[in-house]
Amino acid sequence: MLKSDFIRVVSCDMFPTMLLALFAQLQLPVDIGTVLNFVFLILFLLFIVWGQKIQIYILMKDIEFVLRRIDLMKDEGRKISLEKLKKYSAIPDPSAALDRIIDYILIEPVSLDPAGLVWKLDYLLKVAEDRVKGELKQIVPNASDTERENISNVLEVAASLSIMYRVVRHYYIIGKKTGNQIIIIQLQAMLPDVMIQADALMGALYAYTYGHPIGDGTGALVVANLGYPKEFKDMGRDMEVCETDFEGRRMTILKSKGPGATVGYPGDSVLDVTKRRKYNLVIMVDAGLKLEGEKSGTVFEGVGAAIGGIGTEKFKIEEIVANKKIPLYGIIVRMSMKEALTPLSEEVLKGIDAATTRVREVIREKVPEGGKVLIIGVGNTVGIR
Amino acid sequence: MREMPEQNSGERYDLNISFFFFLLGFLVIISLSLIYNGAMSLEEPYTTTGLISLGLGISGLLLAGYNLMKLQSRLAAVGRRPSGPQVVTKQKCRSCGSEVTRPFKEGDYVYGNGDVCTKCGKAEPMLVSAIFLQKPPKKPGP
């Protein structure tokens, strides 16, 4: 506590004594009840005039606590990124390069004329990825491809934490500057959600740093189970393919290239394989966010493209299956946002086994013997072959 | 309340809790006065007022204590550095099928090669069958 605070607290404690002295000087009847009545009257007036300000002050304190916590997380993200870069760096101090990469932004294409927007966005995403990969190749030439993919994802998480901190701080300062209660109340109401996201990002930071498989890699792990012991071969950009038989049916299995952290471009690979072969069924396996109260690791099914992200890959897959009239099924393993971004929990692991069994059942039910099925394992393949 | 740095993101700002202590001190004083008033009134014929004062005073003190504890835990949370998870690697021997779980080592990945099996002693490395978060062991009940 600062000296000024101590003085303030002491003066607060001395207030009733001063009142008693005042009452004695004015020769008023001095008893504790009268003093209390007087104090309550002052409090009543105080809360009428400044009640709202005091409430806002308490809300601002809540925001400050969260802001301080995200600040620590952001610093941890930067520290881990720097350590990771230094481990393989060709330059003694890569901090300037790190700050530059963390601040990279993707300028979204204009959407006034939406025709062809997805392809433009897809192109820009690839350019942005190439730029980061190119820079990393210069900064950490000694790192393996897997390590470089992991570093790239660590930087992405550090950038997300930095953006989160700056956005919360922006609204905090705006609220403080303008005294706008609506902004402050909205920001305070969003704090629990912000903290859940920040915690999940911290988990992802450690996972990418060490190469732990994460919940988002559920799809990749399910198809790796289906493909084992066959080897996957490289296919297109950051993707792998494996062909194997299952009870008289031909399975083409697609996943992003492991064990480095990448989600790949499944849309491009689907376009490629469907040009060469006609499929009876397409199955997509992915991790899905559960609602609060739902059990982690439960498997549910649907019809359509089970894939998240910005939407470009989903668009490509939907376009292809709709044109070729191939049924598209989705098998999803439920988990929380934190579980999706942190190392696999035992519940999610059980869900992966259940999803693998379910994919086999669906193939038996929906694909005739001699038929062909395309299975796409969606998600980040960090820590998975 | 201290000003937040607006331009330089490298700067820190401190958590100012003096006003909180000011309000808390005020609450404690009021509560003590109420308890005193209540205790004095208990001897008089109007005991209901005394009991209410006493109850309010004790509630005020409890509230102040609760808020202090809450503040302490929140301050501790702010300063606490996030720690990494406990991740384990499960390996399965390709020959004898025995399973071994050990702490995760950097470079492990699912369907990759693990350590050499100590049970059958074959040179072929075990298969990494899973990598997952291990739940902390439950504390024994009283």
Interface residues (C-beta under 8 A of the other chain):
Chain A: M1 L2 S4 D5 R8 V9 C12 D13 F15 P16 I32 G33 V35 L36 V39 Y57 M60 K61 E64 F65 R68 R69 D71 L72 M73 E76 Y165 R166 R169 Y172 I173 K176 M202 G203 Y206 Y210 G211 H212 P213 L221 A224 Y228 G258 P259 T342 P343 L344 S345 E346 V348 L349 G383 I384 R385
Chain B: M1 M4 E6 S9 R12 Y13 L15 I17 S18 F19 F20 F21 F22 G25 F26 I29 I30 S33 L34 Y36 N37 M40 R74 A77 V78 R81 P82 G84 P85 V87 F104 E106 G107 D108 Y109 V110 Y111 G112 A130 I131 F132 L133 Q134 K135
